[in-house]
């Protein structure tokens, strides 16, 4: 059975998933690290912390937030944190060699 998307935004989707099934979530498989699973409830909590951090820097509605990162749990929380404030997340892939 195919599920339909009942939310108008990604933030609404995360908030809905966090309230309906907080233990369900995402699993990150990162090179050199053990798999990390984050439930939707925990992801929302991390996103709120990121939003609080961004707001301390006066980031808000319509501002752009640049992320230079690999695909990590912190990146996903940061993206949702920016979206919670109405900011626009802008992702840039790190050049090869950074962090190596």
N, C-alpha and C positions, 0 to 999 in steps of 0.2 A: 504494500500500500504506500502510495506517495504522500508525503506530508506537504502541506502548503505552508508558506511563510505567513505568519499572522502578525508580524511586526513591521512597522513602517521604517525603522532605522536599525542599524547594527546595535546601538546602545539599548534600544528597547528589546531587541532579541537577547542580549546578554542579561539584562535585568530580568526578563521573563524566564530564561533558562536558569538563572541563579535562584529564583524563587520556586520554580517548579521541580528542578532536579539539581540542587547545588553540588551533589557529589559527582554527577556526570561532568565531563569536560574534555580537555585536550591533553594529548600526550606528545611531548617533545623528544625527538630522538636526535641528539646532538653528538657530533664527533668528539671523542675523548671524554664524554660525560655519560653518566648513567641516564637512562630514560627518566624523564620528569613528568609526572602527571599533575595537572592542576584542574581542580573542579571549577565549575562555573561560579560558584559562590566565592571561592578563593580568588579567582580571576577578577571578579567584580571588586572585591576588597582591595586588591593590588591596584586596580584601575583608579579607585577612589583616592588611594594614597598618591598615585602619580598625578591625578588632577589637583590635589592639594598642593603638591610640589610646584606644578606649573603655575597655579594661581598665585603663589608667593612671588613668582617672577612676572606677575601682571599679564599672564597669557590668558586670553579669553576668546569670546565669540569672534570668529573670522580670522584670528591670528594663525599663522603657519608655524608648525613645530617640525623641525628637521630631525630625522632619526638616521644615524649612520650606524648600522648594526646588522649582525647576522640574525637569523630567525631564532629568537630566544623567548622564553616566557616573559622576560623583562620588556622586550620590544612589544609584544602583544598587549601587555598591561599598559605600557606607555601610549600605544595607539588608542586604546579604549579610554585612557585618562584624558587624552587630548579631545577625543570625541565627546566625552562627558561635559567638557567646558564649551563645546561648540567650536573648538579650534580645528584646524585642518592638518592632519598628520601627513608629512611628506617623507617618503622613505627613499633612502639612498643606499645602494649596496656598497659595502666596504671594498676598497680596492684589494686585490689579492696581495698577501704579504703583511697586511696590518694584523697585528695580534699573533703572528706566527712566531 
